[in-house]
Amino acid sequence: MKTQRPITRDDEHVVLKFRPRTSAHPPGRQDAPAEQTNIRHVANDLSRYERPRDEPDDFRHRMLANIAAFAFTVALTAIGIWLAMSIADLRKTQDCVLMGRHDCARISMVPHG
């Protein structure tokens, strides 16, 4: 079977050249007032939002919180996998029963010792 390609004209494809921004002013706005330049500089300065630290960073507490968060994530993932497997197993059993079969129950083999 032959693949079909759309018929295109050369004038439909246009390559745009992007110039990197090397100046502080965007192209076409070379006459920006000095007030806007100062506002732009102040807006980029985030130091005014920083709060001084009253006490030093507690590394041990932060690591314990990270370990607890990781353990919670692992437990939640394990519970999700177990739940998905249980639902799949129940679905297989239900499909077996709905087909009218009588040997749908799982038989566990216990070794005799």
Buried (B, 14 or more C-beta within 10 A) or exposed (E): EEEEEEEEEEEEEEEEEEEEEEEEEEEEEEEEEEEEEEEEEEEEEEEEEEEEEEEEEEEEEEEEEEEEEEEEEEEEEEEEEEEEEEEEEEEEEEEBEEEEEEEBEEEEEEEEE
